[in-house]
Amino acid sequence: MQKKPKKYLNTDNIEFFEFSWNKSLQVFRQELFIELKRSKGKQNKFEFLRY
């Protein structure tokens, strides 16, 4: 089975789509948090994205 490009919604399996969406959101927030910790002390335009 060919992998669909990410920009298309996986309407065949919404649950899986939601799972992978949450997964990528988690990864994004983790990377953002690491980025925030790395640039501590500097002003950060992503500061408001911290939860």
Beta strands, then each sheet from edge to edge (+ up, - down):
end
